[in-house]
Amino acid sequence: MELLKVAQLLVVLLSLIMAVMHFRLREKHVLHLAFAFFCASSSMHMLNTLTADYWAPYHHLIGTLGFATCSGYWLFSRAFFRKSNPINHHHLLFVGLLAACLILRHLLRFSEKMWLLNTDWIPTLTTILSETIAIFSSGMLILAFWEGYRVLQNATTTSTQRKVSIIYLSSLITCIVSVMLIAAALPTDLLAGAGRDWLVIFAYLLILSTTHGLIRFRQQQLGHKEKVMDSSVQQESILAQQIQTLLVEEKRFLESSLRVIDIARELDVPEYRIRAIMLNHFNAKNFNHYVNQMRIEYAKSILSAADKRDWPVLVVGIESGFASAAPFTRAFKEFVGCTPGQYRKQQLAT
């Protein structure tokens, strides 16, 4: 029995350490808070069992703090597998109802043993609460199982997500079967009647270690994605600067035959990357839109110059990189709202 107490104490300490560890993370997600909540409740639940023989009936007061084992793990499973709005008010209300039943049952047992109350309604109410707790807890375990199972049923699930879900479900099913099925079938005299207690310890150690490992794996994945994204953003910024150098500093936008494939070949990159940069970095619809915008700005500087008022509009368009007057006029009206001739009159009048 002493070995059993040591093992129970180990579970208490491990649960508390994990609760503090996940709660004090600098960059924590709601899944870390949910898991810390579960770990803290698990430690109090196990501490209630550990002190039952030494500190009765006060161990029931400790038990009131272990009100979120099944419910806490259900909240964690939602936060772990759902990307948006994993925990809402109605989920917390469901958890709160179960917590209220657990706390009230412990307080009734404490009052009954502490003051030796001999009333008929206390055992009846305790039985009702126990049945309600069993229903709610079973329901939350089913919901926790569903959170992992629905990932396997999703057609867009990746192989990595599938493996994570399988590990999660395997550990959860093993714990449920150990505590609820195997423990009920064990002979009462096995291990001096402590067979179920050892299975509970095994279940806690398995679920704590597996879940912590899954969270660490998720963090590593997110860290790798962030590094890849940072590297990609840096590369895109460098490429955007190279495009800007070609178009602006070398004035390649004045070439009437300039195409996106010409820039892509010169920079030795695929065309889609040039188009993506036009959209993401330069806020342009496409490559031609961005180049035409630069050409129009250049044409505006010519049209507003007093020493070039005798230049025909066609010449201004050709000098700005357009092949003829028609596309020049269309682009000018698109960006400025008037024709080149009208713009020149407005500028010279002012």
WOBELLIN-V545002 format. One record per residue. N is the residue number from 1. RES is the residue in one small letter. SS is DSSP state (H for helix, E for strand, - for the rest). Layout:
N/RES/SS, N/RES/SS
This chain:
1/m/-, 2/e/H, 3/l/H, 4/l/H, 5/k/H, 6/v/H, 7/a/H, 8/q/H, 9/l/H, 10/l/H, 11/v/H, 12/v/H, 13/l/H, 14/l/H, 15/s/H, 16/l/H, 17/i/H, 18/m/H, 19/a/H, 20/v/H, 21/m/H, 22/h/H, 23/f/H, 24/r/-, 25/l/-, 26/r/-, 27/e/-, 28/k/-, 29/h/-, 30/v/H, 31/l/H, 32/h/H, 33/l/H, 34/a/H, 35/f/H, 36/a/H, 37/f/H, 38/f/H, 39/c/H, 40/a/H, 41/s/H, 42/s/H, 43/s/H, 44/m/H, 45/h/H, 46/m/H, 47/l/H, 48/n/H, 49/t/H, 50/l/H, 51/t/-, 52/a/-, 53/d/-, 54/y/-, 55/w/-, 56/a/-, 57/p/-, 58/y/-, 59/h/H, 60/h/H, 61/l/H, 62/i/H, 63/g/H, 64/t/-, 65/l/-, 66/g/-, 67/f/-, 68/a/-, 69/t/-, 70/c/H, 71/s/H, 72/g/H, 73/y/H, 74/w/H, 75/l/H, 76/f/H, 77/s/H, 78/r/H, 79/a/H, 80/f/H, 81/f/H, 82/r/-, 83/k/-, 84/s/-, 85/n/-, 86/p/-, 87/i/-, 88/n/-, 89/h/H, 90/h/H, 91/h/H, 92/l/H, 93/l/H, 94/f/H, 95/v/H, 96/g/H, 97/l/H, 98/l/H, 99/a/H, 100/a/H, 101/c/H, 102/l/H, 103/i/H, 104/l/H, 105/r/H, 106/h/H, 107/l/H, 108/l/H, 109/r/H, 110/f/H, 111/s/H, 112/e/H, 113/k/H, 114/m/H, 115/w/-, 116/l/-, 117/l/-, 118/n/-, 119/t/-, 120/d/H, 121/w/H, 122/i/H, 123/p/H, 124/t/H, 125/l/H, 126/t/H, 127/t/H, 128/i/H, 129/l/H, 130/s/H, 131/e/H, 132/t/H, 133/i/H, 134/a/H, 135/i/H, 136/f/H, 137/s/H, 138/s/H, 139/g/H, 140/m/H, 141/l/H, 142/i/H, 143/l/H, 144/a/H, 145/f/H, 146/w/H, 147/e/H, 148/g/H, 149/y/H, 150/r/H, 151/v/H, 152/l/H, 153/q/H, 154/n/-, 155/a/-, 156/t/-, 157/t/-, 158/t/-, 159/s/H, 160/t/H, 161/q/H, 162/r/H, 163/k/H, 164/v/H, 165/s/H, 166/i/H, 167/i/H, 168/y/H, 169/l/H, 170/s/H, 171/s/H, 172/l/H, 173/i/H, 174/t/H, 175/c/H, 176/i/H, 177/v/H, 178/s/H, 179/v/H, 180/m/H, 181/l/H, 182/i/H, 183/a/H, 184/a/H, 185/a/H, 186/l/-, 187/p/-, 188/t/-, 189/d/-, 190/l/H, 191/l/H, 192/a/H, 193/g/H, 194/a/-, 195/g/H, 196/r/H, 197/d/H, 198/w/H, 199/l/H, 200/v/H, 201/i/H, 202/f/H, 203/a/H, 204/y/H, 205/l/H, 206/l/H, 207/i/H, 208/l/H, 209/s/H, 210/t/H, 211/t/H, 212/h/H, 213/g/H, 214/l/H, 215/i/H, 216/r/H, 217/f/H, 218/r/H, 219/q/H, 220/q/H, 221/q/H, 222/l/H, 223/g/H, 224/h/H, 225/k/H, 226/e/H, 227/k/H, 228/v/H, 229/m/H, 230/d/H, 231/s/H, 232/s/H, 233/v/H, 234/q/H, 235/q/H, 236/e/H, 237/s/H, 238/i/H, 239/l/H, 240/a/H, 241/q/H, 242/q/H, 243/i/H, 244/q/H, 245/t/H, 246/l/H, 247/l/H, 248/v/H, 249/e/H, 250/e/-, 251/k/-, 252/r/H, 253/f/H, 254/l/H, 255/e/-, 256/s/-, 257/s/-, 258/l/-, 259/r/-, 260/v/H, 261/i/H, 262/d/H, 263/i/H, 264/a/H, 265/r/H, 266/e/H, 267/l/H, 268/d/-, 269/v/-, 270/p/-, 271/e/H, 272/y/H, 273/r/H, 274/i/H, 275/r/H, 276/a/H, 277/i/H, 278/m/H, 279/l/H, 280/n/H, 281/h/-, 282/f/-, 283/n/-, 284/a/-, 285/k/-, 286/n/-, 287/f/H, 288/n/H, 289/h/H, 290/y/H, 291/v/H, 292/n/H, 293/q/H, 294/m/H, 295/r/H, 296/i/H, 297/e/H, 298/y/H, 299/a/H, 300/k/H, 301/s/H, 302/i/H, 303/l/H, 304/s/-, 305/a/-, 306/a/H, 307/d/H, 308/k/H, 309/r/-, 310/d/-, 311/w/-, 312/p/-, 313/v/H, 314/l/H, 315/v/H, 316/v/H, 317/g/H, 318/i/H, 319/e/H, 320/s/-, 321/g/-, 322/f/-, 323/a/-, 324/s/-, 325/a/H, 326/a/H, 327/p/H, 328/f/H, 329/t/H, 330/r/H, 331/a/H, 332/f/H, 333/k/H, 334/e/H, 335/f/H, 336/v/H, 337/g/-, 338/c/-, 339/t/-, 340/p/H, 341/g/H, 342/q/H, 343/y/H, 344/r/H, 345/k/H, 346/q/H, 347/q/H, 348/l/H, 349/a/H, 350/t/-
